[in-house]
Amino acid sequence: MIGVDLVKLERMKHMMERFSHKSLQKFLSEEEIKLIKNYKTAAGFWAAKEACSKALGTGIGSECSFFDISISKTSKGAPKLELSQRLIQNFNIKSSSLSITHDGDYAIAVVAIESF
């Protein structure tokens, strides 16, 4: 299963300017917030979580919340998905991979999920 999402950077910049730290707490854990360097990084994380929920075929909602999906970094700095046990069990997830990129005014994320 594959999911993709695109976020306009200006949208995230405006949200962070208007609501500051609280805007990040709506979709990120405190550990994830520590990885945010600026609004561009935040937009990439938003896109990643949306792309993951789309790969599952649910979107963000009751079956998959923002907090069921966690983003961390590998030792080389690449983004990595960590999914809740609820998602792993409910969707029979074997593995997942994530790519985030930024181009011009946009952050783009692609997620691939392999099920049993």
MOPAC internal coordinates of N, CA, C and O (Angstrom, degrees):
PM7 1SCF
backbone

  N    0.0000 0     0.00 0     0.00 0    0    0    0
  C    1.4504 1     0.00 0     0.00 0    1    0    0
  C    1.5194 1   107.95 1     0.00 0    2    1    0
  O    1.2310 1   120.90 1   -41.72 1    3    2    1
  N    1.3283 1   115.88 1   138.28 1    3    2    1
  C    1.4611 1   121.39 1  -178.49 1    5    3    2
  C    1.5192 1   109.14 1  -127.07 1    6    5    3
  O    1.2310 1   121.00 1   -39.93 1    7    6    5
  N    1.3237 1   115.69 1   140.07 1    7    6    5
  C    1.4579 1   121.71 1   175.25 1    9    7    6
  C    1.5113 1   109.30 1  -132.90 1   10    9    7
  O    1.2310 1   120.95 1   -31.89 1   11   10    9
  N    1.3249 1   115.78 1   148.11 1   11   10    9
  C    1.4583 1   121.34 1   178.90 1   13   11   10
  C    1.5252 1   108.91 1  -137.80 1   14   13   11
  O    1.2310 1   120.70 1   -32.16 1   15   14   13
  N    1.3293 1   116.26 1   147.84 1   15   14   13
  C    1.4645 1   120.11 1   175.74 1   17   15   14
  C    1.5212 1   109.66 1  -146.94 1   18   17   15
  O    1.2310 1   121.39 1   -29.87 1   19   18   17
  N    1.3103 1   114.95 1   150.13 1   19   18   17
  C    1.4617 1   124.31 1  -177.08 1   21   19   18
  C    1.5217 1   107.79 1  -128.25 1   22   21   19
  O    1.2310 1   119.93 1   -49.92 1   23   22   21
  N    1.3280 1   117.74 1   130.08 1   23   22   21
  C    1.4635 1   122.00 1   179.61 1   25   23   22
  C    1.5211 1   108.93 1  -126.57 1   26   25   23
  O    1.2310 1   121.00 1   -49.49 1   27   26   25
  N    1.3170 1   115.70 1   130.51 1   27   26   25
  C    1.4647 1   120.42 1   175.11 1   29   27   26
  C    1.5322 1   107.69 1   -74.78 1   30   29   27
  O    1.2310 1   120.52 1   -54.61 1   31   30   29
  N    1.3196 1   116.62 1   125.39 1   31   30   29
  C    1.4688 1   121.27 1  -175.58 1   33   31   30
  C    1.5190 1   112.26 1   -58.94 1   34   33   31
  O    1.2310 1   120.14 1   142.56 1   35   34   33
  N    1.3109 1   117.35 1   -37.44 1   35   34   33
  C    1.4673 1   121.90 1  -178.11 1   37   35   34
  C    1.5306 1   111.04 1   -59.95 1   38   37   35
  O    1.2310 1   120.54 1   144.80 1   39   38   37
  N    1.3273 1   116.57 1   -35.20 1   39   38   37
  C    1.4649 1   121.12 1   178.54 1   41   39   38
  C    1.5267 1   110.82 1   -61.29 1   42   41   39
  O    1.2310 1   120.43 1   134.23 1   43   42   41
  N    1.3465 1   116.78 1   -45.77 1   43   42   41
  C    1.4601 1   120.58 1   179.41 1   45   43   42
  C    1.5279 1   110.99 1   -69.57 1   46   45   43
  O    1.2310 1   120.40 1   141.25 1   47   46   45
  N    1.3122 1   116.84 1   -38.75 1   47   46   45
  C    1.4716 1   120.88 1   178.54 1   49   47   46
  C    1.5229 1   109.86 1   -59.72 1   50   49   47
  O    1.2310 1   120.37 1   133.60 1   51   50   49
  N    1.3157 1   116.90 1   -46.40 1   51   50   49
  C    1.4644 1   121.79 1   179.81 1   53   51   50
  C    1.5359 1   110.67 1   -62.36 1   54   53   51
  O    1.2310 1   120.38 1   135.35 1   55   54   53
  N    1.3337 1   116.88 1   -44.65 1   55   54   53
  C    1.4633 1   121.11 1  -179.49 1   57   55   54
  C    1.5319 1   110.96 1   -61.44 1   58   57   55
  O    1.2310 1   120.50 1   137.40 1   59   58   57
  N    1.3320 1   116.65 1   -42.60 1   59   58   57
  C    1.4666 1   120.10 1  -179.09 1   61   59   58
  C    1.5279 1   111.66 1   -70.91 1   62   61   59
  O    1.2310 1   119.97 1   143.64 1   63   62   61
  N    1.3197 1   117.66 1   -36.36 1   63   62   61
  C    1.4674 1   120.41 1   177.63 1   65   63   62
  C    1.5266 1   110.59 1   -66.91 1   66   65   63
  O    1.2310 1   121.12 1   142.22 1   67   66   65
  N    1.3045 1   115.46 1   -37.78 1   67   66   65
  C    1.4620 1   120.01 1  -176.06 1   69   67   66
  C    1.5305 1   112.33 1   -77.99 1   70   69   67
  O    1.2310 1   120.13 1   138.22 1   71   70   69
  N    1.3365 1   117.35 1   -41.78 1   71   70   69
  C    1.4598 1   120.49 1  -172.26 1   73   71   70
  C    1.5314 1   114.43 1  -116.02 1   74   73   71
  O    1.2310 1   119.93 1   178.82 1   75   74   73
  N    1.3302 1   117.74 1    -1.18 1   75   74   73
  C    1.4629 1   123.41 1   176.08 1   77   75   74
  C    1.5340 1   112.62 1    53.82 1   78   77   75
  O    1.2310 1   120.64 1    42.90 1   79   78   77
  N    1.3212 1   116.39 1  -137.10 1   79   78   77
  C    1.4637 1   123.40 1  -175.42 1   81   79   78
  C    1.5332 1   111.76 1   -59.89 1   82   81   79
  O    1.2310 1   120.49 1   146.77 1   83   82   81
  N    1.3314 1   116.68 1   -33.23 1   83   82   81
  C    1.4693 1   120.48 1  -179.05 1   85   83   82
  C    1.5156 1   111.88 1   -61.79 1   86   85   83
  O    1.2310 1   120.19 1   148.86 1   87   86   85
  N    1.3200 1   117.24 1   -31.14 1   87   86   85
  C    1.4684 1   119.54 1   179.80 1   89   87   86
  C    1.5268 1   110.46 1   -64.85 1   90   89   87
  O    1.2310 1   120.34 1   142.85 1   91   90   89
  N    1.3182 1   116.95 1   -37.15 1   91   90   89
  C    1.4622 1   121.01 1   179.67 1   93   91   90
  C    1.5195 1   111.76 1   -72.13 1   94   93   91
  O    1.2310 1   120.52 1   145.49 1   95   94   93
  N    1.3315 1   116.60 1   -34.51 1   95   94   93
  C    1.4599 1   121.01 1  -179.23 1   97   95   94
  C    1.5246 1   112.37 1   -66.50 1   98   97   95
  O    1.2310 1   119.78 1   164.16 1   99   98   97
  N    1.3132 1   118.02 1   -15.84 1   99   98   97
  C    1.4736 1   121.89 1   178.89 1  101   99   98
  C    1.5356 1   111.66 1   -69.82 1  102  101   99
  O    1.2310 1   120.57 1   154.13 1  103  102  101
  N    1.3635 1   116.52 1   -25.87 1  103  102  101
  C    1.4618 1   118.51 1  -176.25 1  105  103  102
  C    1.5249 1   114.91 1  -137.17 1  106  105  103
  O    1.2310 1   120.11 1   177.99 1  107  106  105
  N    1.3393 1   117.40 1    -2.01 1  107  106  105
  C    1.4681 1   120.81 1  -178.61 1  109  107  106
  C    1.5246 1   111.60 1  -127.65 1  110  109  107
  O    1.2310 1   121.06 1   -32.99 1  111  110  109
  N    1.3230 1   115.57 1   147.01 1  111  110  109
  C    1.4708 1   121.02 1   172.41 1  113  111  110
  C    1.5306 1   108.26 1   -77.56 1  114  113  111
  O    1.2310 1   120.70 1   -11.56 1  115  114  113
  N    1.3142 1   116.26 1   168.44 1  115  114  113
  C    1.4688 1   119.85 1   178.56 1  117  115  114
  C    1.5280 1   111.10 1   -62.54 1  118  117  115
  O    1.2310 1   120.26 1   143.70 1  119  118  117
  N    1.3353 1   117.11 1   -36.30 1  119  118  117
  C    1.4708 1   120.35 1   177.66 1  121  119  118
  C    1.5340 1   110.94 1   -63.93 1  122  121  119
  O    1.2310 1   120.47 1   139.83 1  123  122  121
  N    1.3253 1   116.71 1   -40.17 1  123  122  121
  C    1.4635 1   120.54 1   178.25 1  125  123  122
  C    1.5233 1   110.58 1   -68.31 1  126  125  123
  O    1.2310 1   120.21 1   140.80 1  127  126  125
  N    1.3193 1   117.21 1   -39.20 1  127  126  125
  C    1.4734 1   121.36 1  -179.97 1  129  127  126
  C    1.5252 1   110.36 1   -59.57 1  130  129  127
  O    1.2310 1   120.07 1   145.40 1  131  130  129
  N    1.3231 1   117.47 1   -34.60 1  131  130  129
  C    1.4683 1   121.06 1   178.45 1  133  131  130
  C    1.5311 1   111.75 1   -61.96 1  134  133  131
  O    1.2310 1   119.92 1   155.68 1  135  134  133
  N    1.3327 1   117.75 1   -24.32 1  135  134  133
  C    1.4693 1   121.81 1  -179.60 1  137  135  134
  C    1.5338 1   112.73 1   -85.83 1  138  137  135
  O    1.2310 1   120.25 1   169.65 1  139  138  137
  N    1.3280 1   117.12 1   -10.35 1  139  138  137
  C    1.4656 1   121.20 1  -176.34 1  141  139  138
  C    1.5238 1   109.50 1   -77.79 1  142  141  139
  O    1.2310 1   121.29 1   -59.70 1  143  142  141
  N    1.3334 1   115.14 1   120.30 1  143  142  141
  C    1.4651 1   120.94 1   179.06 1  145  143  142
  C    1.5247 1   111.17 1   -92.09 1  146  145  143
  O    1.2310 1   120.82 1   145.44 1  147  146  145
  N    1.3333 1   116.04 1   -34.56 1  147  146  145
  C    1.4626 1   121.77 1  -177.32 1  149  147  146
  C    1.5315 1   109.18 1  -166.52 1  150  149  147
  O    1.2310 1   120.69 1     4.29 1  151  150  149
  N    1.3083 1   116.29 1  -175.71 1  151  150  149
  C    1.4674 1   120.28 1  -177.95 1  153  151  150
  C    1.5210 1   112.53 1   -63.48 1  154  153  151
  O    1.2310 1   119.80 1   154.27 1  155  154  153
  N    1.3250 1   117.99 1   -25.73 1  155  154  153
  C    1.4603 1   120.44 1   178.52 1  157  155  154
  C    1.5290 1   110.86 1   -68.04 1  158  157  155
  O    1.2310 1   120.66 1   136.45 1  159  158  157
  N    1.3262 1   116.34 1   -43.55 1  159  158  157
  C    1.4648 1   120.70 1   177.22 1  161  159  158
  C    1.5206 1   109.86 1   -63.33 1  162  161  159
  O    1.2310 1   120.37 1   136.53 1  163  162  161
  N    1.3318 1   116.90 1   -43.47 1  163  162  161
  C    1.4645 1   121.21 1   179.62 1  165  163  162
  C    1.5212 1   110.69 1   -60.51 1  166  165  163
  O    1.2310 1   120.17 1   138.18 1  167  166  165
  N    1.3176 1   117.29 1   -41.82 1  167  166  165
  C    1.4667 1   120.93 1   178.56 1  169  167  166
  C    1.5269 1   110.79 1   -62.74 1  170  169  167
  O    1.2310 1   120.28 1   140.56 1  171  170  169
  N    1.3181 1   117.07 1   -39.44 1  171  170  169
  C    1.4578 1   120.76 1   177.15 1  173  171  170
  C    1.5120 1   112.32 1   -63.74 1  174  173  171
  O    1.2310 1   120.21 1   140.37 1  175  174  173
  N    1.3268 1   117.20 1   -39.63 1  175  174  173
  C    1.4647 1   121.26 1   178.42 1  177  175  174
  C    1.5264 1   110.60 1   -67.45 1  178  177  175
  O    1.2310 1   120.37 1   139.44 1  179  178  177
  N    1.3337 1   116.89 1   -40.56 1  179  178  177
  C    1.4659 1   120.49 1   177.02 1  181  179  178
  C    1.5314 1   109.34 1   -60.04 1  182  181  179
  O    1.2310 1   120.98 1   131.47 1  183  182  181
  N    1.3283 1   115.74 1   -48.53 1  183  182  181
  C    1.4681 1   120.79 1  -179.81 1  185  183  182
  C    1.5257 1   110.65 1   -59.89 1  186  185  183
  O    1.2310 1   120.15 1   141.17 1  187  186  185
  N    1.3198 1   117.31 1   -38.83 1  187  186  185
  C    1.4662 1   121.50 1  -179.49 1  189  187  186
  C    1.5283 1   111.19 1   -63.57 1  190  189  187
  O    1.2310 1   120.47 1   135.44 1  191  190  189
  N    1.3180 1   116.70 1   -44.56 1  191  190  189
  C    1.4600 1   119.51 1  -179.38 1  193  191  190
  C    1.5215 1   111.33 1   -68.06 1  194  193  191
  O    1.2310 1   120.57 1   140.40 1  195  194  193
  N    1.3245 1   116.52 1   -39.60 1  195  194  193
  C    1.4698 1   119.96 1   176.59 1  197  195  194
  C    1.5331 1   110.54 1   -64.64 1  198  197  195
  O    1.2310 1   120.19 1   136.76 1  199  198  197
  N    1.3254 1   117.25 1   -43.24 1  199  198  197
  C    1.4650 1   120.85 1   179.49 1  201  199  198
  C    1.5229 1   111.07 1   -62.22 1  202  201  199
  O    1.2310 1   120.22 1   141.14 1  203  202  201
  N    1.3216 1   117.19 1   -38.86 1  203  202  201
  C    1.4599 1   121.14 1   178.57 1  205  203  202
  C    1.5298 1   110.29 1   -63.58 1  206  205  203
  O    1.2310 1   120.62 1   134.03 1  207  206  205
  N    1.3203 1   116.43 1   -45.97 1  207  206  205
  C    1.4681 1   119.21 1  -179.48 1  209  207  206
  C    1.5262 1   110.98 1   -64.35 1  210  209  207
  O    1.2310 1   120.15 1   146.78 1  211  210  209
  N    1.3116 1   117.31 1   -33.22 1  211  210  209
  C    1.4669 1   121.13 1   177.22 1  213  211  210
  C    1.5272 1   110.96 1   -70.79 1  214  213  211
  O    1.2310 1   120.24 1   143.70 1  215  214  213
  N    1.3283 1   117.16 1   -36.30 1  215  214  213
  C    1.4608 1   120.26 1   176.94 1  217  215  214
  C    1.5271 1   110.57 1   -62.90 1  218  217  215
  O    1.2310 1   120.81 1   147.67 1  219  218  217
  N    1.3161 1   116.06 1   -32.33 1  219  218  217
  C    1.4609 1   120.76 1   177.41 1  221  219  218
  C    1.5229 1   111.93 1   -77.48 1  222  221  219
  O    1.2310 1   120.75 1   164.94 1  223  222  221
  N    1.3225 1   116.17 1   -15.06 1  223  222  221
  C    1.4614 1   120.81 1   179.16 1  225  223  222
  C    1.5076 1   114.27 1    84.00 1  226  225  223
  O    1.2310 1   120.33 1  -163.64 1  227  226  225
  N    1.3273 1   116.98 1    16.36 1  227  226  225
  C    1.4643 1   120.19 1  -176.33 1  229  227  226
  C    1.5193 1   113.96 1  -113.89 1  230  229  227
  O    1.2310 1   120.14 1   146.37 1  231  230  229
  N    1.3283 1   117.34 1   -33.63 1  231  230  229
  C    1.4539 1   120.47 1  -166.12 1  233  231  230
  C    1.5250 1   108.09 1    74.27 1  234  233  231
  O    1.2310 1   120.77 1    -5.28 1  235  234  233
  N    1.3246 1   116.14 1   174.72 1  235  234  233
  C    1.4634 1   120.53 1   177.90 1  237  235  234
  C    1.5241 1   108.06 1   -76.37 1  238  237  235
  O    1.2310 1   120.76 1   -51.57 1  239  238  237
  N    1.3193 1   116.16 1   128.43 1  239  238  237
  C    1.4655 1   121.14 1  -178.55 1  241  239  238
  C    1.5045 1   110.39 1   176.41 1  242  241  239
  O    1.2310 1   120.47 1    31.23 1  243  242  241
  N    1.3204 1   116.71 1  -148.77 1  243  242  241
  C    1.4617 1   120.69 1  -175.30 1  245  243  242
  C    1.5265 1   113.22 1   -69.39 1  246  245  243
  O    1.2310 1   120.09 1   148.86 1  247  246  245
  N    1.3228 1   117.43 1   -31.14 1  247  246  245
  C    1.4712 1   119.75 1  -179.79 1  249  247  246
  C    1.5215 1   113.14 1   -81.04 1  250  249  247
  O    1.2310 1   120.63 1   157.05 1  251  250  249
  N    1.3125 1   116.40 1   -22.95 1  251  250  249
  C    1.4714 1   121.83 1  -177.62 1  253  251  250
  C    1.5216 1   108.86 1  -152.39 1  254  253  251
  O    1.2310 1   120.44 1   -71.59 1  255  254  253
  N    1.3265 1   116.76 1   108.41 1  255  254  253
  C    1.4652 1   120.22 1   179.15 1  257  255  254
  C    1.5287 1   110.16 1   -96.81 1  258  257  255
  O    1.2310 1   120.87 1   -13.42 1  259  258  257
  N    1.3150 1   115.93 1   166.58 1  259  258  257
  C    1.4577 1   120.40 1   175.56 1  261  259  258
  C    1.5302 1   110.66 1   -55.14 1  262  261  259
  O    1.2310 1   120.29 1   147.50 1  263  262  261
  N    1.3347 1   117.05 1   -32.50 1  263  262  261
  C    1.4575 1   120.75 1  -174.34 1  265  263  262
  C    1.5249 1   113.26 1   -87.85 1  266  265  263
  O    1.2310 1   120.13 1   178.20 1  267  266  265
  N    1.3283 1   117.35 1    -1.80 1  267  266  265
  C    1.4657 1   120.87 1   169.93 1  269  267  266
  C    1.5251 1   110.69 1   -81.51 1  270  269  267
  O    1.2310 1   120.85 1   167.28 1  271  270  269
  N    1.3211 1   115.97 1   -12.72 1  271  270  269
  C    1.4634 1   123.13 1  -177.04 1  273  271  270
  C    1.5219 1   107.72 1  -118.13 1  274  273  271
  O    1.2310 1   120.56 1   -55.17 1  275  274  273
  N    1.3053 1   116.53 1   124.83 1  275  274  273
  C    1.4588 1   121.22 1   179.30 1  277  275  274
  C    1.5306 1   108.93 1  -122.01 1  278  277  275
  O    1.2310 1   121.12 1   -39.00 1  279  278  277
  N    1.3113 1   115.47 1   141.00 1  279  278  277
  C    1.4577 1   120.94 1   179.76 1  281  279  278
  C    1.5252 1   108.51 1  -114.83 1  282  281  279
  O    1.2310 1   121.30 1   -49.45 1  283  282  281
  N    1.3054 1   115.12 1   130.55 1  283  282  281
  C    1.4602 1   121.53 1   175.57 1  285  283  282
  C    1.5200 1   107.15 1  -130.36 1  286  285  283
  O    1.2310 1   120.64 1     7.43 1  287  286  285
  N    1.3069 1   116.38 1  -172.57 1  287  286  285
  C    1.4657 1   121.25 1   179.99 1  289  287  286
  C    1.5204 1   109.57 1  -126.04 1  290  289  287
  O    1.2310 1   120.91 1   -35.48 1  291  290  289
  N    1.3264 1   115.87 1   144.52 1  291  290  289
  C    1.4597 1   120.49 1   173.91 1  293  291  290
  C    1.5244 1   108.42 1   -75.67 1  294  293  291
  O    1.2310 1   120.31 1    -5.47 1  295  294  293
  N    1.3250 1   117.01 1   174.53 1  295  294  293
  C    1.4698 1   120.79 1   178.38 1  297  295  294
  C    1.5252 1   111.87 1   -62.36 1  298  297  295
  O    1.2310 1   120.56 1   157.78 1  299  298  297
  N    1.3318 1   116.53 1   -22.22 1  299  298  297
  C    1.4698 1   120.80 1   178.10 1  301  299  298
  C    1.5219 1   112.80 1   -93.60 1  302  301  299
  O    1.2310 1   120.50 1  -179.15 1  303  302  301
  N    1.3363 1   116.64 1     0.85 1  303  302  301
  C    1.4614 1   120.73 1   176.56 1  305  303  302
  C    1.5185 1   115.47 1    91.96 1  306  305  303
  O    1.2310 1   119.91 1  -175.37 1  307  306  305
  N    1.3247 1   117.78 1     4.63 1  307  306  305
  C    1.4595 1   120.66 1   178.57 1  309  307  306
  C    1.5288 1   109.51 1   -77.46 1  310  309  307
  O    1.2310 1   119.86 1   -34.64 1  311  310  309
  N    1.3292 1   117.87 1   145.36 1  311  310  309
  C    1.4654 1   119.70 1   178.43 1  313  311  310
  C    1.5245 1   111.09 1   -70.81 1  314  313  311
  O    1.2310 1   121.60 1   -32.20 1  315  314  313
  N    1.3255 1   114.54 1   147.80 1  315  314  313
  C    1.4675 1   120.71 1  -176.94 1  317  315  314
  C    1.5274 1   108.57 1  -140.46 1  318  317  315
  O    1.2310 1   120.49 1   -42.64 1  319  318  317
  N    1.3343 1   116.66 1   137.36 1  319  318  317
  C    1.4646 1   121.90 1   177.69 1  321  319  318
  C    1.5202 1   110.89 1   -90.16 1  322  321  319
  O    1.2310 1   121.14 1   -39.36 1  323  322  321
  N    1.3143 1   115.43 1   140.64 1  323  322  321
  C    1.4559 1   122.42 1   169.77 1  325  323  322
  C    1.5190 1   105.42 1  -128.86 1  326  325  323
  O    1.2310 1   120.44 1   -58.44 1  327  326  325
  N    1.3204 1   116.77 1   121.56 1  327  326  325
  C    1.4511 1   121.82 1  -175.41 1  329  327  326
  C    1.5194 1   111.10 1  -105.41 1  330  329  327
  O    1.2310 1   121.03 1   -31.38 1  331  330  329
  N    1.3336 1   115.64 1   148.62 1  331  330  329
  C    1.4677 1   120.30 1   178.99 1  333  331  330
  C    1.5196 1   110.54 1   -65.15 1  334  333  331
  O    1.2310 1   121.12 1   -23.74 1  335  334  333
  N    1.3150 1   115.47 1   156.26 1  335  334  333
  C    1.4651 1   120.48 1   176.87 1  337  335  334
  C    1.5263 1   110.76 1   -60.28 1  338  337  335
  O    1.2310 1   120.76 1   146.81 1  339  338  337
  N    1.3081 1   116.15 1   -33.19 1  339  338  337
  C    1.4653 1   120.66 1   177.94 1  341  339  338
  C    1.5245 1   110.66 1   -59.81 1  342  341  339
  O    1.2310 1   120.20 1   133.41 1  343  342  341
  N    1.3454 1   117.22 1   -46.59 1  343  342  341
  C    1.4666 1   120.36 1   178.53 1  345  343  342
  C    1.5276 1   111.05 1   -66.00 1  346  345  343
  O    1.2310 1   120.83 1   134.72 1  347  346  345
  N    1.3158 1   116.01 1   -45.28 1  347  346  345
  C    1.4665 1   120.45 1  -178.18 1  349  347  346
  C    1.5218 1   110.37 1   -57.63 1  350  349  347
  O    1.2310 1   120.65 1   135.73 1  351  350  349
  N    1.3263 1   116.36 1   -44.27 1  351  350  349
  C    1.4657 1   120.31 1  -178.78 1  353  351  350
  C    1.5262 1   112.06 1   -73.63 1  354  353  351
  O    1.2310 1   120.28 1   132.64 1  355  354  353
  N    1.3281 1   117.07 1   -47.36 1  355  354  353
  C    1.4676 1   120.62 1  -175.75 1  357  355  354
  C    1.5294 1   113.37 1   -65.85 1  358  357  355
  O    1.2310 1   120.66 1   150.06 1  359  358  357
  N    1.3287 1   116.34 1   -29.94 1  359  358  357
  C    1.4652 1   120.19 1  -176.91 1  361  359  358
  C    1.5305 1   112.93 1  -112.42 1  362  361  359
  O    1.2310 1   120.69 1  -171.61 1  363  362  361
  N    1.3313 1   116.28 1     8.39 1  363  362  361
  C    1.4702 1   121.94 1   178.59 1  365  363  362
  C    1.5317 1   112.04 1    50.68 1  366  365  363
  O    1.2310 1   120.67 1  -130.07 1  367  366  365
  N    1.3105 1   116.32 1    49.93 1  367  366  365
  C    1.4624 1   121.61 1  -174.59 1  369  367  366
  C    1.5245 1   110.62 1   -79.75 1  370  369  367
  O    1.2310 1   121.62 1   -52.24 1  371  370  369
  N    1.3156 1   114.50 1   127.76 1  371  370  369
  C    1.4653 1   122.24 1   177.36 1  373  371  370
  C    1.5314 1   110.22 1   -94.66 1  374  373  371
  O    1.2310 1   120.43 1   134.36 1  375  374  373
  N    1.3390 1   116.79 1   -45.64 1  375  374  373
  C    1.4583 1   120.88 1  -179.82 1  377  375  374
  C    1.5292 1   109.82 1  -157.41 1  378  377  375
  O    1.2310 1   121.21 1   -15.07 1  379  378  377
  N    1.3263 1   115.28 1   164.93 1  379  378  377
  C    1.4624 1   120.75 1   177.85 1  381  379  378
  C    1.5185 1   108.97 1  -147.07 1  382  381  379
  O    1.2310 1   121.42 1   -25.44 1  383  382  381
  N    1.3211 1   114.89 1   154.56 1  383  382  381
  C    1.4629 1   119.82 1   174.82 1  385  383  382
  C    1.5181 1   108.83 1  -142.13 1  386  385  383
  O    1.2310 1   121.45 1   -25.67 1  387  386  385
  N    1.3210 1   114.82 1   154.33 1  387  386  385
  C    1.4585 1   122.34 1  -172.87 1  389  387  386
  C    1.5167 1   110.44 1  -138.64 1  390  389  387
  O    1.2310 1   121.15 1   -41.07 1  391  390  389
  N    1.3215 1   115.40 1   138.93 1  391  390  389
  C    1.4571 1   121.64 1   170.65 1  393  391  390
  C    1.5199 1   107.99 1  -133.02 1  394  393  391
  O    1.2310 1   120.73 1   -46.90 1  395  394  393
  N    1.3338 1   116.21 1   133.10 1  395  394  393
  C    1.4634 1   122.48 1   177.53 1  397  395  394
  C    1.5213 1   107.49 1  -124.31 1  398  397  395
  O    1.2310 1   120.71 1   -44.27 1  399  398  397
  N    1.3252 1   116.24 1   135.73 1  399  398  397
  C    1.4563 1   120.43 1   175.47 1  401  399  398
  C    1.5219 1   109.40 1  -139.88 1  402  401  399
  O    1.2310 1   121.46 1   -20.19 1  403  402  401
  N    1.3163 1   114.82 1   159.81 1  403  402  401
  C    1.4655 1   121.73 1   177.41 1  405  403  402
  C    1.5179 1   107.61 1  -125.97 1  406  405  403
  O    1.2310 1   121.02 1   -43.66 1  407  406  405
  N    1.3307 1   115.66 1   136.34 1  407  406  405
  C    1.4627 1   120.59 1   177.05 1  409  407  406
  C    1.5203 1   108.35 1  -146.51 1  410  409  407
  O    1.2310 1   121.16 1   -58.66 1  411  410  409
  N    1.2966 1   115.39 1   121.34 1  411  410  409
  C    1.4569 1   119.56 1   179.30 1  413  411  410
  C    1.5100 1   111.61 1    58.20 1  414  413  411
  O    1.2310 1   120.77 1    60.56 1  415  414  413
  N    1.3124 1   116.13 1  -119.44 1  415  414  413
  C    1.4618 1   122.30 1  -176.23 1  417  415  414
  C    1.5200 1   113.87 1   -93.36 1  418  417  415
  O    1.2310 1   119.65 1  -167.75 1  419  418  417
  N    1.3271 1   118.27 1    12.25 1  419  418  417
  C    1.4634 1   120.95 1  -171.61 1  421  419  418
  C    1.5218 1   113.85 1  -132.36 1  422  421  419
  O    1.2310 1   121.82 1   -28.67 1  423  422  421
  N    1.3401 1   114.13 1   151.33 1  423  422  421
  C    1.4677 1   122.99 1   167.30 1  425  423  422
  C    1.5190 1   105.49 1  -112.66 1  426  425  423
  O    1.2310 1   120.79 1   -43.42 1  427  426  425
  N    1.3110 1   116.09 1   136.58 1  427  426  425
  C    1.4556 1   121.98 1  -177.30 1  429  427  426
  C    1.5222 1   108.35 1  -129.03 1  430  429  427
  O    1.2310 1   120.77 1   -41.94 1  431  430  429
  N    1.3365 1   116.12 1   138.06 1  431  430  429
  C    1.4625 1   120.75 1   176.91 1  433  431  430
  C    1.5217 1   109.71 1  -132.42 1  434  433  431
  O    1.2310 1   121.41 1   -37.31 1  435  434  433
  N    1.3188 1   114.90 1   142.69 1  435  434  433
  C    1.4596 1   122.87 1   174.98 1  437  435  434
  C    1.5284 1   107.62 1  -126.50 1  438  437  435
  O    1.2310 1   121.29 1   -46.30 1  439  438  437
  N    1.3271 1   115.14 1   133.70 1  439  438  437
  C    1.4640 1   121.18 1   178.57 1  441  439  438
  C    1.5184 1   108.54 1  -125.67 1  442  441  439
  O    1.2310 1   121.03 1   -45.06 1  443  442  441
  N    1.3244 1   115.63 1   134.94 1  443  442  441
  C    1.4652 1   121.71 1   173.20 1  445  443  442
  C    1.5285 1   107.06 1  -117.97 1  446  445  443
  O    1.2310 1   121.21 1   -47.37 1  447  446  445
  N    1.3318 1   115.29 1   132.63 1  447  446  445
  C    1.4662 1   121.26 1   179.51 1  449  447  446
  C    1.5239 1   108.62 1  -124.94 1  450  449  447
  O    1.2310 1   121.53 1   -48.14 1  451  450  449
  N    1.3314 1   114.68 1   131.86 1  451  450  449
  C    1.4649 1   120.29 1   176.78 1  453  451  450
  C    1.5198 1   108.19 1  -108.38 1  454  453  451
  O    1.2310 1   120.78 1   -49.39 1  455  454  453
  N    1.3171 1   116.12 1   130.61 1  455  454  453
  C    1.4655 1   122.24 1   178.76 1  457  455  454
  C    1.5125 1   110.66 1  -107.45 1  458  457  455
  O    1.2310 1   121.42 1   -18.03 1  459  458  457
  N    1.3243 1   114.90 1   161.97 1  459  458  457
  C    1.4634 1   120.34 1   175.56 1  461  459  458
  C    1.5153 1   109.81 1   -74.21 1  462  461  459
  O    1.2310 1   120.10 1   180.00 1  463  462  461

